[in-house]
Amino acid sequence: MTRLLIVHHTTSPALQELLEAARSGGSTEDVTGVETITRPALSASAPDVLEADAILLGTPANIGYMSGALKHFFDTIYYPCLEAKPQLPYGLYVHGNNDVAGAVRAVESIAKGLSWRPIRPPVTVTGPITKSALEACWELGALLAAEIGELV
């Protein structure tokens, strides 16, 4: 069985909605053979990443940057996973009140340094959560699951 790891920093009801949508997509019945594991960014570790076949990252945009918790996650896994997980498929969703560009740029920069492979452009959401934002997060989870699982 392959493993989809969701690493998130969920600090608000809006981010909880996005997380639930992404997790639901990652567990879609249209794909088999995928185990979805969810870890808060502050407790996710290098062994979690080393056991993953794909990773989905979720963060708020805090003062123009990713959350400190997600940065901590990257700090702890970077060197242990650098050579062990090249081309790891990944996805990203970011929520902010007005601007998420800095958070996206920071995550993409680190992921590029790790040689991870984005499976689609990030899902970026500003302001209130909409139905289309939830659908985009669901699709992001489902795309990652389809990347590593088997379509039914």
C-alpha positions in Angstrom: 0.0 0.0 0.0 1.3 3.5 -0.8 1.1 6.4 1.6 -0.1 9.9 1.2 1.2 12.1 4.0 -0.7 15.3 4.8 1.3 17.8 6.8 -0.6 20.8 8.0 -0.7 23.8 10.3 -4.4 24.3 11.0 -5.0 27.4 13.0 -8.5 28.4 12.1 -11.9 27.1 11.1 -11.1 28.1 7.5 -8.0 26.0 7.4 -9.8 23.1 9.1 -12.3 23.2 6.2 -9.5 23.1 3.6 -7.7 20.3 5.5 -10.9 18.2 5.6 -11.5 18.7 1.9 -8.0 17.7 1.0 -8.1 14.7 3.3 -11.4 13.6 1.7 -9.9 13.9 -1.7 -6.9 11.9 -0.7 -9.2 9.2 0.6 -11.5 9.1 -2.5 -13.0 5.7 -3.3 -12.0 6.3 -7.0 -8.4 5.4 -6.0 -7.3 2.2 -4.2 -4.1 1.2 -2.5 -3.5 4.5 -0.8 -3.3 5.0 3.0 -3.8 8.7 4.0 -1.8 9.8 7.1 -2.4 13.2 8.6 0.2 14.9 10.8 0.3 18.4 12.3 3.4 20.2 11.2 4.8 20.4 14.7 4.7 16.6 15.1 5.5 15.4 11.6 9.0 13.9 11.3 11.6 12.7 8.9 10.4 9.0 9.3 6.9 10.2 8.2 8.3 11.7 5.0 10.7 8.7 4.4 7.6 6.4 4.5 5.5 8.6 2.2 5.0 8.2 -1.5 3.5 11.7 -1.8 3.0 14.7 0.5 0.3 17.3 0.8 1.3 20.5 2.6 -1.2 23.0 4.2 -0.4 26.3 5.8 -1.7 29.7 6.6 0.0 32.7 5.3 1.4 34.5 8.3 2.8 38.0 7.8 3.7 37.1 4.2 5.3 33.7 5.0 4.4 30.1 5.7 3.5 29.3 9.3 6.4 28.8 11.7 5.2 25.3 12.3 5.6 24.3 8.7 9.0 26.0 8.6 9.9 23.9 11.6 8.8 20.8 9.8 11.0 21.6 6.9 13.9 22.4 9.2 13.7 19.0 10.8 13.2 16.9 7.7 15.4 18.7 5.1 18.7 17.0 5.5 17.4 13.5 6.5 15.2 13.5 3.4 17.3 15.5 0.9 18.8 12.6 -0.9 16.3 9.9 0.1 13.1 11.4 -1.4 14.0 13.2 -4.7 11.0 13.6 -7.0 8.5 13.1 -4.2 5.2 14.3 -5.6 3.7 17.1 -3.5 0.9 19.5 -3.4 0.3 22.7 -1.4 -2.7 24.7 -0.2 -2.4 28.1 1.5 -5.0 30.3 3.1 -4.6 34.0 4.0 -6.7 37.0 4.7 -5.2 39.0 1.8 -1.9 37.9 0.3 -0.4 34.4 0.1 2.3 34.9 -2.5 5.2 35.0 0.1 4.1 31.8 1.7 3.8 30.0 -1.6 7.2 31.3 -2.8 8.8 30.1 0.4 7.3 26.6 0.3 8.1 26.2 -3.4 11.7 27.3 -2.8 12.2 24.7 -0.1 10.4 22.0 -2.1 12.6 22.7 -5.1 15.7 22.4 -2.8 14.5 19.0 -1.8 13.9 18.1 -5.5 10.2 17.4 -4.9 7.9 17.5 -7.8 4.7 19.6 -7.8 1.7 17.8 -9.2 -0.2 21.0 -9.9 0.0 24.7 -9.0 -0.8 25.4 -5.3 -4.3 26.0 -4.2 -4.3 29.6 -2.9 -7.3 31.0 -1.0 -7.7 34.5 0.3 -10.6 35.6 2.5 -13.6 33.5 3.2 -13.7 29.8 2.2 -15.8 29.2 -0.9 -17.2 26.1 -2.5 -14.7 26.4 -5.3 -11.8 26.5 -2.8 -13.1 23.4 -1.1 -13.4 21.6 -4.4 -9.9 22.7 -5.4 -8.5 21.2 -2.1 -10.5 18.0 -2.7 -9.1 17.7 -6.2 -5.5 18.4 -4.9 -5.9 15.5 -2.5 -7.4 13.2 -5.1 -4.7 14.1 -7.7 -2.0 13.1 -5.2 -3.8 9.9 -4.4 -4.2 9.1 -8.1 -0.5 9.8 -8.6 0.5 7.0 -6.2 -2.5 4.7 -6.1 -4.6 2.8 -8.6 -7.7 4.3 -10.3 -10.8 2.3 -9.9 
